[in-house]
Amino acid sequence: MLPERYKKEAERILKVLDLMEQNLKLIEKEIKEALKKNKAYARTIFSMSGIGLFTSLAVMSYMGDCKRFSSAKQTYHYVGLVSRG
């Protein structure tokens, strides 16, 4: 059994974690909505291996209009996901 002071601290931490989980769900929903509105972005971004939901939004906001890229390879290079060597 945990001493009372540790028990209270554990309860506070669990409440914070619950709040963070709720916020992440809201953010995930917003990202999905943004990707639905920008299907060309989504196709280009998700064609890159290793890109998930959160990274896709960061890439999307960084690269601007994805129509200027003719391939996922060009997009990789622009975003910096391919080594230059």
PyMOL Python script that loads the backbone (N, CA, C, O; Angstrom):
from pymol import cmd

cmd.read_pdbstr("""\
ATOM      1  N   MET A   1       0.837  -1.187   0.000  1.00  0.00           N
ATOM      2  CA  MET A   1       0.000   0.000   0.000  1.00  0.00           C
ATOM      3  C   MET A   1       0.875   1.242   0.000  1.00  0.00           C
ATOM      4  O   MET A   1       1.908   1.288   0.668  1.00  0.00           O
ATOM      5  N   LEU A   2       0.460   2.229  -0.742  1.00  0.00           N
ATOM      6  CA  LEU A   2       1.194   3.493  -0.793  1.00  0.00           C
ATOM      7  C   LEU A   2       0.858   4.361   0.409  1.00  0.00           C
ATOM      8  O   LEU A   2      -0.283   4.368   0.873  1.00  0.00           O
ATOM      9  N   PRO A   3       1.846   5.095   0.918  1.00  0.00           N
ATOM     10  CA  PRO A   3       1.535   6.078   1.953  1.00  0.00           C
ATOM     11  C   PRO A   3       0.569   7.122   1.383  1.00  0.00           C
ATOM     12  O   PRO A   3       0.522   7.329   0.170  1.00  0.00           O
ATOM     13  N   GLU A   4      -0.178   7.760   2.235  1.00  0.00           N
ATOM     14  CA  GLU A   4      -1.223   8.704   1.816  1.00  0.00           C
ATOM     15  C   GLU A   4      -0.694   9.809   0.900  1.00  0.00           C
ATOM     16  O   GLU A   4      -1.343  10.150  -0.089  1.00  0.00           O
ATOM     17  N   ARG A   5       0.470  10.369   1.214  1.00  0.00           N
ATOM     18  CA  ARG A   5       0.981  11.479   0.386  1.00  0.00           C
ATOM     19  C   ARG A   5       1.302  11.007  -1.034  1.00  0.00           C
ATOM     20  O   ARG A   5       1.104  11.753  -1.992  1.00  0.00           O
ATOM     21  N   TYR A   6       1.794   9.776  -1.173  1.00  0.00           N
ATOM     22  CA  TYR A   6       2.079   9.238  -2.501  1.00  0.00           C
ATOM     23  C   TYR A   6       0.785   8.893  -3.242  1.00  0.00           C
ATOM     24  O   TYR A   6       0.689   9.035  -4.461  1.00  0.00           O
ATOM     25  N   LYS A   7      -0.188   8.445  -2.483  1.00  0.00           N
ATOM     26  CA  LYS A   7      -1.476   8.104  -3.071  1.00  0.00           C
ATOM     27  C   LYS A   7      -2.126   9.350  -3.679  1.00  0.00           C
ATOM     28  O   LYS A   7      -2.656   9.298  -4.789  1.00  0.00           O
ATOM     29  N   LYS A   8      -2.083  10.468  -2.951  1.00  0.00           N
ATOM     30  CA  LYS A   8      -2.665  11.718  -3.455  1.00  0.00           C
ATOM     31  C   LYS A   8      -1.912  12.206  -4.686  1.00  0.00           C
ATOM     32  O   LYS A   8      -2.523  12.676  -5.647  1.00  0.00           O
ATOM     33  N   GLU A   9      -0.605  12.097  -4.659  1.00  0.00           N
ATOM     34  CA  GLU A   9       0.201  12.517  -5.809  1.00  0.00           C
ATOM     35  C   GLU A   9      -0.107  11.642  -7.022  1.00  0.00           C
ATOM     36  O   GLU A   9      -0.209  12.142  -8.143  1.00  0.00           O
ATOM     37  N   ALA A  10      -0.252  10.345  -6.799  1.00  0.00           N
ATOM     38  CA  ALA A  10      -0.591   9.428  -7.888  1.00  0.00           C
ATOM     39  C   ALA A  10      -1.960   9.777  -8.480  1.00  0.00           C
ATOM     40  O   ALA A  10      -2.142   9.722  -9.696  1.00  0.00           O
ATOM     41  N   GLU A  11      -2.913  10.133  -7.631  1.00  0.00           N
ATOM     42  CA  GLU A  11      -4.245  10.527  -8.104  1.00  0.00           C
ATOM     43  C   GLU A  11      -4.168  11.796  -8.946  1.00  0.00           C
ATOM     44  O   GLU A  11      -4.839  11.900  -9.973  1.00  0.00           O
ATOM     45  N   ARG A  12      -3.350  12.768  -8.516  1.00  0.00           N
ATOM     46  CA  ARG A  12      -3.181  14.007  -9.286  1.00  0.00           C
ATOM     47  C   ARG A  12      -2.566  13.713 -10.651  1.00  0.00           C
ATOM     48  O   ARG A  12      -2.999  14.252 -11.669  1.00  0.00           O
ATOM     49  N   ILE A  13      -1.573  12.869 -10.657  1.00  0.00           N
ATOM     50  CA  ILE A  13      -0.915  12.515 -11.921  1.00  0.00           C
ATOM     51  C   ILE A  13      -1.899  11.814 -12.855  1.00  0.00           C
ATOM     52  O   ILE A  13      -1.915  12.090 -14.055  1.00  0.00           O
ATOM     53  N   LEU A  14      -2.712  10.918 -12.322  1.00  0.00           N
ATOM     54  CA  LEU A  14      -3.702  10.223 -13.147  1.00  0.00           C
ATOM     55  C   LEU A  14      -4.724  11.194 -13.733  1.00  0.00           C
ATOM     56  O   LEU A  14      -5.150  11.028 -14.876  1.00  0.00           O
ATOM     57  N   LYS A  15      -5.121  12.207 -12.959  1.00  0.00           N
ATOM     58  CA  LYS A  15      -6.054  13.215 -13.472  1.00  0.00           C
ATOM     59  C   LYS A  15      -5.424  14.006 -14.613  1.00  0.00           C
ATOM     60  O   LYS A  15      -6.077  14.285 -15.619  1.00  0.00           O
ATOM     61  N   VAL A  16      -4.161  14.362 -14.453  1.00  0.00           N
ATOM     62  CA  VAL A  16      -3.449  15.089 -15.513  1.00  0.00           C
ATOM     63  C   VAL A  16      -3.352  14.228 -16.767  1.00  0.00           C
ATOM     64  O   VAL A  16      -3.570  14.716 -17.876  1.00  0.00           O
ATOM     65  N   LEU A  17      -3.030  12.963 -16.598  1.00  0.00           N
ATOM     66  CA  LEU A  17      -2.932  12.049 -17.739  1.00  0.00           C
ATOM     67  C   LEU A  17      -4.278  11.893 -18.445  1.00  0.00           C
ATOM     68  O   LEU A  17      -4.330  11.845 -19.674  1.00  0.00           O
ATOM     69  N   ASP A  18      -5.356  11.814 -17.682  1.00  0.00           N
ATOM     70  CA  ASP A  18      -6.691  11.727 -18.280  1.00  0.00           C
ATOM     71  C   ASP A  18      -6.995  12.971 -19.110  1.00  0.00           C
ATOM     72  O   ASP A  18      -7.525  12.868 -20.216  1.00  0.00           O
ATOM     73  N   LEU A  19      -6.662  14.137 -18.580  1.00  0.00           N
ATOM     74  CA  LEU A  19      -6.888  15.388 -19.297  1.00  0.00           C
ATOM     75  C   LEU A  19      -6.058  15.439 -20.579  1.00  0.00           C
ATOM     76  O   LEU A  19      -6.544  15.864 -21.627  1.00  0.00           O
ATOM     77  N   MET A  20      -4.817  15.007 -20.485  1.00  0.00           N
ATOM     78  CA  MET A  20      -3.952  14.980 -21.667  1.00  0.00           C
ATOM     79  C   MET A  20      -4.512  14.034 -22.726  1.00  0.00           C
ATOM     80  O   MET A  20      -4.479  14.346 -23.916  1.00  0.00           O
ATOM     81  N   GLU A  21      -5.014  12.903 -22.307  1.00  0.00           N
ATOM     82  CA  GLU A  21      -5.589  11.938 -23.242  1.00  0.00           C
ATOM     83  C   GLU A  21      -6.809  12.523 -23.948  1.00  0.00           C
ATOM     84  O   GLU A  21      -6.986  12.328 -25.150  1.00  0.00           O
ATOM     85  N   GLN A  22      -7.650  13.238 -23.202  1.00  0.00           N
ATOM     86  CA  GLN A  22      -8.813  13.897 -23.798  1.00  0.00           C
ATOM     87  C   GLN A  22      -8.370  14.940 -24.820  1.00  0.00           C
ATOM     88  O   GLN A  22      -8.939  15.033 -25.908  1.00  0.00           O
ATOM     89  N   ASN A  23      -7.354  15.723 -24.467  1.00  0.00           N
ATOM     90  CA  ASN A  23      -6.844  16.744 -25.387  1.00  0.00           C
ATOM     91  C   ASN A  23      -6.263  16.114 -26.645  1.00  0.00           C
ATOM     92  O   ASN A  23      -6.479  16.623 -27.745  1.00  0.00           O
ATOM     93  N   LEU A  24      -5.538  15.026 -26.500  1.00  0.00           N
ATOM     94  CA  LEU A  24      -4.980  14.335 -27.664  1.00  0.00           C
ATOM     95  C   LEU A  24      -6.078  13.828 -28.594  1.00  0.00           C
ATOM     96  O   LEU A  24      -5.933  13.884 -29.815  1.00  0.00           O
ATOM     97  N   LYS A  25      -7.166  13.340 -28.027  1.00  0.00           N
ATOM     98  CA  LYS A  25      -8.284  12.873 -28.850  1.00  0.00           C
ATOM     99  C   LYS A  25      -8.889  14.026 -29.640  1.00  0.00           C
ATOM    100  O   LYS A  25      -9.237  13.866 -30.810  1.00  0.00           O
ATOM    101  N   LEU A  26      -9.016  15.195 -28.999  1.00  0.00           N
ATOM    102  CA  LEU A  26      -9.544  16.366 -29.699  1.00  0.00           C
ATOM    103  C   LEU A  26      -8.604  16.811 -30.813  1.00  0.00           C
ATOM    104  O   LEU A  26      -9.048  17.134 -31.915  1.00  0.00           O
ATOM    105  N   ILE A  27      -7.321  16.827 -30.526  1.00  0.00           N
ATOM    106  CA  ILE A  27      -6.328  17.215 -31.528  1.00  0.00           C
ATOM    107  C   ILE A  27      -6.350  16.242 -32.700  1.00  0.00           C
ATOM    108  O   ILE A  27      -6.299  16.654 -33.858  1.00  0.00           O
ATOM    109  N   GLU A  28      -6.425  14.966 -32.398  1.00  0.00           N
ATOM    110  CA  GLU A  28      -6.472  13.942 -33.444  1.00  0.00           C
ATOM    111  C   GLU A  28      -7.692  14.142 -34.337  1.00  0.00           C
ATOM    112  O   GLU A  28      -7.604  13.995 -35.556  1.00  0.00           O
ATOM    113  N   LYS A  29      -8.814  14.474 -33.738  1.00  0.00           N
ATOM    114  CA  LYS A  29     -10.039  14.730 -34.504  1.00  0.00           C
ATOM    115  C   LYS A  29      -9.844  15.936 -35.422  1.00  0.00           C
ATOM    116  O   LYS A  29     -10.245  15.897 -36.585  1.00  0.00           O
ATOM    117  N   GLU A  30      -9.234  17.002 -34.913  1.00  0.00           N
ATOM    118  CA  GLU A  30      -8.984  18.198 -35.716  1.00  0.00           C
ATOM    119  C   GLU A  30      -8.039  17.892 -36.879  1.00  0.00           C
ATOM    120  O   GLU A  30      -8.234  18.388 -37.989  1.00  0.00           O
ATOM    121  N   ILE A  31      -7.027  17.086 -36.625  1.00  0.00           N
ATOM    122  CA  ILE A  31      -6.087  16.714 -37.684  1.00  0.00           C
ATOM    123  C   ILE A  31      -6.813  15.936 -38.772  1.00  0.00           C
ATOM    124  O   ILE A  31      -6.626  16.205 -39.959  1.00  0.00           O
ATOM    125  N   LYS A  32      -7.636  14.977 -38.377  1.00  0.00           N
ATOM    126  CA  LYS A  32      -8.376  14.181 -39.358  1.00  0.00           C
ATOM    127  C   LYS A  32      -9.288  15.066 -40.200  1.00  0.00           C
ATOM    128  O   LYS A  32      -9.414  14.858 -41.407  1.00  0.00           O
ATOM    129  N   GLU A  33      -9.926  16.054 -39.566  1.00  0.00           N
ATOM    130  CA  GLU A  33     -10.791  16.973 -40.300  1.00  0.00           C
ATOM    131  C   GLU A  33      -9.978  17.816 -41.277  1.00  0.00           C
ATOM    132  O   GLU A  33     -10.409  18.047 -42.407  1.00  0.00           O
ATOM    133  N   ALA A  34      -8.806  18.277 -40.847  1.00  0.00           N
ATOM    134  CA  ALA A  34      -7.942  19.069 -41.727  1.00  0.00           C
ATOM    135  C   ALA A  34      -7.492  18.242 -42.924  1.00  0.00           C
ATOM    136  O   ALA A  34      -7.448  18.747 -44.045  1.00  0.00           O
ATOM    137  N   LEU A  35      -7.162  16.990 -42.698  1.00  0.00           N
ATOM    138  CA  LEU A  35      -6.725  16.122 -43.789  1.00  0.00           C
ATOM    139  C   LEU A  35      -7.864  15.804 -44.756  1.00  0.00           C
ATOM    140  O   LEU A  35      -7.639  15.669 -45.959  1.00  0.00           O
ATOM    141  N   LYS A  36      -9.086  15.686 -44.236  1.00  0.00           N
ATOM    142  CA  LYS A  36     -10.236  15.440 -45.112  1.00  0.00           C
ATOM    143  C   LYS A  36     -10.459  16.626 -46.045  1.00  0.00           C
ATOM    144  O   LYS A  36     -10.851  16.453 -47.199  1.00  0.00           O
ATOM    145  N   LYS A  37     -10.208  17.824 -45.538  1.00  0.00           N
ATOM    146  CA  LYS A  37     -10.392  19.035 -46.345  1.00  0.00           C
ATOM    147  C   LYS A  37      -9.289  19.193 -47.383  1.00  0.00           C
ATOM    148  O   LYS A  37      -9.467  19.905 -48.371  1.00  0.00           O
ATOM    149  N   ASN A  38      -8.174  18.549 -47.173  1.00  0.00           N
ATOM    150  CA  ASN A  38      -7.015  18.675 -48.054  1.00  0.00           C
ATOM    151  C   ASN A  38      -6.574  17.296 -48.532  1.00  0.00           C
ATOM    152  O   ASN A  38      -5.510  16.807 -48.155  1.00  0.00           O
ATOM    153  N   LYS A  39      -7.395  16.683 -49.357  1.00  0.00           N
ATOM    154  CA  LYS A  39      -7.131  15.300 -49.769  1.00  0.00           C
ATOM    155  C   LYS A  39      -5.832  15.154 -50.558  1.00  0.00           C
ATOM    156  O   LYS A  39      -5.159  14.128 -50.459  1.00  0.00           O
ATOM    157  N   ALA A  40      -5.475  16.180 -51.346  1.00  0.00           N
ATOM    158  CA  ALA A  40      -4.215  16.104 -52.100  1.00  0.00           C
ATOM    159  C   ALA A  40      -3.034  16.036 -51.135  1.00  0.00           C
ATOM    160  O   ALA A  40      -2.094  15.270 -51.346  1.00  0.00           O
ATOM    161  N   TYR A  41      -3.091  16.841 -50.078  1.00  0.00           N
ATOM    162  CA  TYR A  41      -2.054  16.789 -49.043  1.00  0.00           C
ATOM    163  C   TYR A  41      -1.987  15.391 -48.446  1.00  0.00           C
ATOM    164  O   TYR A  41      -0.921  14.787 -48.335  1.00  0.00           O
ATOM    165  N   ALA A  42      -3.147  14.905 -48.069  1.00  0.00           N
ATOM    166  CA  ALA A  42      -3.196  13.607 -47.396  1.00  0.00           C
ATOM    167  C   ALA A  42      -2.590  12.512 -48.268  1.00  0.00           C
ATOM    168  O   ALA A  42      -1.817  11.688 -47.779  1.00  0.00           O
ATOM    169  N   ARG A  43      -2.935  12.496 -49.557  1.00  0.00           N
ATOM    170  CA  ARG A  43      -2.380  11.473 -50.461  1.00  0.00           C
ATOM    171  C   ARG A  43      -0.862  11.577 -50.530  1.00  0.00           C
ATOM    172  O   ARG A  43      -0.155  10.573 -50.441  1.00  0.00           O
ATOM    173  N   THR A  44      -0.369  12.806 -50.689  1.00  0.00           N
ATOM    174  CA  THR A  44       1.079  12.997 -50.808  1.00  0.00           C
ATOM    175  C   THR A  44       1.786  12.629 -49.515  1.00  0.00           C
ATOM    176  O   THR A  44       2.781  11.905 -49.525  1.00  0.00           O
ATOM    177  N   ILE A  45       1.273  13.128 -48.410  1.00  0.00           N
ATOM    178  CA  ILE A  45       1.931  12.921 -47.119  1.00  0.00           C
ATOM    179  C   ILE A  45       1.895  11.453 -46.706  1.00  0.00           C
ATOM    180  O   ILE A  45       2.906  10.907 -46.263  1.00  0.00           O
ATOM    181  N   PHE A  46       0.739  10.815 -46.850  1.00  0.00           N
ATOM    182  CA  PHE A  46       0.633   9.426 -46.412  1.00  0.00           C
ATOM    183  C   PHE A  46       1.321   8.454 -47.362  1.00  0.00           C
ATOM    184  O   PHE A  46       1.470   7.274 -47.044  1.00  0.00           O
ATOM    185  N   SER A  47       1.744   8.947 -48.532  1.00  0.00           N
ATOM    186  CA  SER A  47       2.523   8.078 -49.415  1.00  0.00           C
ATOM    187  C   SER A  47       3.955   7.943 -48.912  1.00  0.00           C
ATOM    188  O   SER A  47       4.706   7.090 -49.386  1.00  0.00           O
ATOM    189  N   MET A  48       4.333   8.782 -47.955  1.00  0.00           N
ATOM    190  CA  MET A  48       5.672   8.716 -47.359  1.00  0.00           C
ATOM    191  C   MET A  48       5.666   7.679 -46.245  1.00  0.00           C
ATOM    192  O   MET A  48       4.811   7.722 -45.359  1.00  0.00           O
ATOM    193  N   SER A  49       6.604   6.756 -46.283  1.00  0.00           N
ATOM    194  CA  SER A  49       6.638   5.739 -45.236  1.00  0.00           C
ATOM    195  C   SER A  49       7.046   6.367 -43.908  1.00  0.00           C
ATOM    196  O   SER A  49       7.908   7.245 -43.862  1.00  0.00           O
ATOM    197  N   GLY A  50       6.429   5.914 -42.852  1.00  0.00           N
ATOM    198  CA  GLY A  50       6.777   6.383 -41.517  1.00  0.00           C
ATOM    199  C   GLY A  50       6.050   7.637 -41.071  1.00  0.00           C
ATOM    200  O   GLY A  50       6.293   8.124 -39.967  1.00  0.00           O
ATOM    201  N   ILE A  51       5.162   8.175 -41.900  1.00  0.00           N
ATOM    202  CA  ILE A  51       4.437   9.390 -41.546  1.00  0.00           C
ATOM    203  C   ILE A  51       3.086   9.004 -40.964  1.00  0.00           C
ATOM    204  O   ILE A  51       2.292   8.319 -41.609  1.00  0.00           O
ATOM    205  N   GLY A  52       2.837   9.446 -39.752  1.00  0.00           N
ATOM    206  CA  GLY A  52       1.573   9.186 -39.090  1.00  0.00           C
ATOM    207  C   GLY A  52       0.728  10.444 -39.014  1.00  0.00           C
ATOM    208  O   GLY A  52       1.008  11.440 -39.681  1.00  0.00           O
ATOM    209  N   LEU A  53      -0.286  10.384 -38.213  1.00  0.00           N
ATOM    210  CA  LEU A  53      -1.265  11.457 -38.124  1.00  0.00           C
ATOM    211  C   LEU A  53      -0.662  12.779 -37.659  1.00  0.00           C
ATOM    212  O   LEU A  53      -0.862  13.807 -38.306  1.00  0.00           O
ATOM    213  N   PHE A  54       0.068  12.767 -36.554  1.00  0.00           N
ATOM    214  CA  PHE A  54       0.591  14.012 -36.002  1.00  0.00           C
ATOM    215  C   PHE A  54       1.698  14.596 -36.874  1.00  0.00           C
ATOM    216  O   PHE A  54       1.754  15.808 -37.083  1.00  0.00           O
ATOM    217  N   THR A  55       2.564  13.748 -37.375  1.00  0.00           N
ATOM    218  CA  THR A  55       3.641  14.220 -38.247  1.00  0.00           C
ATOM    219  C   THR A  55       3.063  14.776 -39.539  1.00  0.00           C
ATOM    220  O   THR A  55       3.591  15.739 -40.094  1.00  0.00           O
ATOM    221  N   SER A  56       1.987  14.176 -40.016  1.00  0.00           N
ATOM    222  CA  SER A  56       1.383  14.640 -41.267  1.00  0.00           C
ATOM    223  C   SER A  56       0.924  16.085 -41.160  1.00  0.00           C
ATOM    224  O   SER A  56       1.073  16.854 -42.110  1.00  0.00           O
ATOM    225  N   LEU A  57       0.376  16.459 -40.030  1.00  0.00           N
ATOM    226  CA  LEU A  57      -0.071  17.841 -39.868  1.00  0.00           C
ATOM    227  C   LEU A  57       1.115  18.797 -39.831  1.00  0.00           C
ATOM    228  O   LEU A  57       1.058  19.882 -40.409  1.00  0.00           O
ATOM    229  N   ALA A  58       2.177  18.402 -39.162  1.00  0.00           N
ATOM    230  CA  ALA A  58       3.376  19.241 -39.117  1.00  0.00           C
ATOM    231  C   ALA A  58       3.955  19.418 -40.517  1.00  0.00           C
ATOM    232  O   ALA A  58       4.327  20.525 -40.908  1.00  0.00           O
ATOM    233  N   VAL A  59       4.028  18.328 -41.263  1.00  0.00           N
ATOM    234  CA  VAL A  59       4.548  18.384 -42.630  1.00  0.00           C
ATOM    235  C   VAL A  59       3.637  19.247 -43.493  1.00  0.00           C
ATOM    236  O   VAL A  59       4.110  20.067 -44.280  1.00  0.00           O
ATOM    237  N   MET A  60       2.348  19.061 -43.346  1.00  0.00           N
ATOM    238  CA  MET A  60       1.368  19.805 -44.119  1.00  0.00           C
ATOM    239  C   MET A  60       1.504  21.307 -43.894  1.00  0.00           C
ATOM    240  O   MET A  60       1.453  22.088 -44.844  1.00  0.00           O
ATOM    241  N   SER A  61       1.672  21.704 -42.658  1.00  0.00           N
ATOM    242  CA  SER A  61       1.787  23.130 -42.359  1.00  0.00           C
ATOM    243  C   SER A  61       3.120  23.695 -42.833  1.00  0.00           C
ATOM    244  O   SER A  61       3.213  24.886 -43.132  1.00  0.00           O
ATOM    245  N   TYR A  62       4.148  22.865 -42.905  1.00  0.00           N
ATOM    246  CA  TYR A  62       5.484  23.314 -43.312  1.00  0.00           C
ATOM    247  C   TYR A  62       5.617  23.452 -44.826  1.00  0.00           C
ATOM    248  O   TYR A  62       6.201  24.421 -45.311  1.00  0.00           O
ATOM    249  N   MET A  63       5.080  22.490 -45.574  1.00  0.00           N
ATOM    250  CA  MET A  63       5.405  22.445 -46.994  1.00  0.00           C
ATOM    251  C   MET A  63       4.520  23.297 -47.881  1.00  0.00           C
ATOM    252  O   MET A  63       4.860  23.508 -49.045  1.00  0.00           O
ATOM    253  N   GLY A  64       3.412  23.790 -47.386  1.00  0.00           N
ATOM    254  CA  GLY A  64       2.570  24.628 -48.235  1.00  0.00           C
ATOM    255  C   GLY A  64       1.825  23.802 -49.269  1.00  0.00           C
ATOM    256  O   GLY A  64       1.393  22.685 -48.987  1.00  0.00           O
ATOM    257  N   ASP A  65       1.676  24.354 -50.466  1.00  0.00           N
ATOM    258  CA  ASP A  65       0.904  23.710 -51.526  1.00  0.00           C
ATOM    259  C   ASP A  65       1.637  22.481 -52.056  1.00  0.00           C
ATOM    260  O   ASP A  65       2.682  22.602 -52.696  1.00  0.00           O
ATOM    261  N   CYS A  66       1.095  21.319 -51.792  1.00  0.00           N
ATOM    262  CA  CYS A  66       1.771  20.080 -52.197  1.00  0.00           C
ATOM    263  C   CYS A  66       1.657  19.810 -53.690  1.00  0.00           C
ATOM    264  O   CYS A  66       2.326  18.913 -54.203  1.00  0.00           O
ATOM    265  N   LYS A  67       0.830  20.560 -54.392  1.00  0.00           N
ATOM    266  CA  LYS A  67       0.675  20.347 -55.833  1.00  0.00           C
ATOM    267  C   LYS A  67       1.952  20.692 -56.591  1.00  0.00           C
ATOM    268  O   LYS A  67       2.127  20.272 -57.735  1.00  0.00           O
ATOM    269  N   ARG A  68       2.833  21.443 -55.970  1.00  0.00           N
ATOM    270  CA  ARG A  68       4.078  21.808 -56.648  1.00  0.00           C
ATOM    271  C   ARG A  68       5.073  20.646 -56.685  1.00  0.00           C
ATOM    272  O   ARG A  68       6.099  20.733 -57.361  1.00  0.00           O
ATOM    273  N   PHE A  69       4.782  19.574 -55.974  1.00  0.00           N
ATOM    274  CA  PHE A  69       5.651  18.395 -55.969  1.00  0.00           C
ATOM    275  C   PHE A  69       5.046  17.334 -56.880  1.00  0.00           C
ATOM    276  O   PHE A  69       3.865  17.008 -56.769  1.00  0.00           O
ATOM    277  N   SER A  70       5.862  16.803 -57.776  1.00  0.00           N
ATOM    278  CA  SER A  70       5.338  15.806 -58.717  1.00  0.00           C
ATOM    279  C   SER A  70       5.424  14.384 -58.173  1.00  0.00           C
ATOM    280  O   SER A  70       4.847  13.458 -58.743  1.00  0.00           O
ATOM    281  N   SER A  71       6.148  14.217 -57.071  1.00  0.00           N
ATOM    282  CA  SER A  71       6.278  12.866 -56.515  1.00  0.00           C
ATOM    283  C   SER A  71       6.506  12.935 -55.010  1.00  0.00           C
ATOM    284  O   SER A  71       6.852  13.979 -54.457  1.00  0.00           O
ATOM    285  N   ALA A  72       6.301  11.799 -54.374  1.00  0.00           N
ATOM    286  CA  ALA A  72       6.579  11.719 -52.938  1.00  0.00           C
ATOM    287  C   ALA A  72       8.065  11.934 -52.682  1.00  0.00           C
ATOM    288  O   ALA A  72       8.444  12.487 -51.650  1.00  0.00           O
ATOM    289  N   LYS A  73       8.916  11.494 -53.626  1.00  0.00           N
ATOM    290  CA  LYS A  73      10.366  11.649 -53.466  1.00  0.00           C
ATOM    291  C   LYS A  73      10.748  13.124 -53.370  1.00  0.00           C
ATOM    292  O   LYS A  73      11.559  13.501 -52.524  1.00  0.00           O
ATOM    293  N   GLN A  74      10.166  13.963 -54.234  1.00  0.00           N
ATOM    294  CA  GLN A  74      10.438  15.400 -54.161  1.00  0.00           C
ATOM    295  C   GLN A  74       9.998  15.962 -52.812  1.00  0.00           C
ATOM    296  O   GLN A  74      10.676  16.799 -52.215  1.00  0.00           O
ATOM    297  N   THR A  75       8.864  15.488 -52.358  1.00  0.00           N
ATOM    298  CA  THR A  75       8.342  15.956 -51.076  1.00  0.00           C
ATOM    299  C   THR A  75       9.257  15.536 -49.939  1.00  0.00           C
ATOM    300  O   THR A  75       9.529  16.326 -49.035  1.00  0.00           O
ATOM    301  N   TYR A  76       9.736  14.290 -49.978  1.00  0.00           N
ATOM    302  CA  TYR A  76      10.697  13.807 -48.976  1.00  0.00           C
ATOM    303  C   TYR A  76      11.886  14.753 -48.876  1.00  0.00           C
ATOM    304  O   TYR A  76      12.283  15.172 -47.789  1.00  0.00           O
ATOM    305  N   HIS A  77      12.442  15.077 -50.035  1.00  0.00           N
ATOM    306  CA  HIS A  77      13.632  15.928 -50.055  1.00  0.00           C
ATOM    307  C   HIS A  77      13.325  17.320 -49.512  1.00  0.00           C
ATOM    308  O   HIS A  77      14.107  17.869 -48.736  1.00  0.00           O
ATOM    309  N   TYR A  78      12.209  17.885 -49.910  1.00  0.00           N
ATOM    310  CA  TYR A  78      11.848  19.225 -49.463  1.00  0.00           C
ATOM    311  C   TYR A  78      11.683  19.280 -47.947  1.00  0.00           C
ATOM    312  O   TYR A  78      12.157  20.207 -47.290  1.00  0.00           O
ATOM    313  N   VAL A  79      11.019  18.294 -47.418  1.00  0.00           N
ATOM    314  CA  VAL A  79      10.734  18.263 -45.979  1.00  0.00           C
ATOM    315  C   VAL A  79      11.966  17.857 -45.175  1.00  0.00           C
ATOM    316  O   VAL A  79      12.028  18.098 -43.969  1.00  0.00           O
ATOM    317  N   GLY A  80      12.942  17.242 -45.836  1.00  0.00           N
ATOM    318  CA  GLY A  80      14.169  16.860 -45.147  1.00  0.00           C
ATOM    319  C   GLY A  80      14.157  15.459 -44.583  1.00  0.00           C
ATOM    320  O   GLY A  80      14.888  15.158 -43.639  1.00  0.00           O
ATOM    321  N   LEU A  81      13.331  14.600 -45.154  1.00  0.00           N
ATOM    322  CA  LEU A  81      13.246  13.224 -44.671  1.00  0.00           C
ATOM    323  C   LEU A  81      14.212  12.293 -45.387  1.00  0.00           C
ATOM    324  O   LEU A  81      14.254  11.096 -45.104  1.00  0.00           O
ATOM    325  N   VAL A  82      14.989  12.845 -46.317  1.00  0.00           N
ATOM    326  CA  VAL A  82      15.973  12.057 -47.054  1.00  0.00           C
ATOM    327  C   VAL A  82      17.335  12.688 -46.828  1.00  0.00           C
ATOM    328  O   VAL A  82      17.479  13.908 -46.897  1.00  0.00           O
ATOM    329  N   SER A  83      18.329  11.864 -46.561  1.00  0.00           N
ATOM    330  CA  SER A  83      19.672  12.414 -46.348  1.00  0.00           C
ATOM    331  C   SER A  83      20.206  12.992 -47.648  1.00  0.00           C
ATOM    332  O   SER A  83      19.872  12.524 -48.736  1.00  0.00           O
ATOM    333  N   ARG A  84      21.033  14.007 -47.520  1.00  0.00           N
ATOM    334  CA  ARG A  84      21.570  14.678 -48.701  1.00  0.00           C
ATOM    335  C   ARG A  84      22.829  14.002 -49.213  1.00  0.00           C
ATOM    336  O   ARG A  84      23.326  14.351 -50.284  1.00  0.00           O
ATOM    337  N   GLY A  85      23.347  13.051 -48.472  1.00  0.00           N
ATOM    338  CA  GLY A  85      24.604  12.410 -48.855  1.00  0.00           C
ATOM    339  C   GLY A  85      24.474  11.284 -49.805  1.00  0.00           C
ATOM    340  O   GLY A  85      25.477  10.680 -50.187  1.00  0.00           O
TER     341      GLY A  85
END
""", "prot")
cmd.dss("prot")
cmd.show_as("cartoon", "prot")
cmd.util.cbc("prot")
cmd.orient("prot")
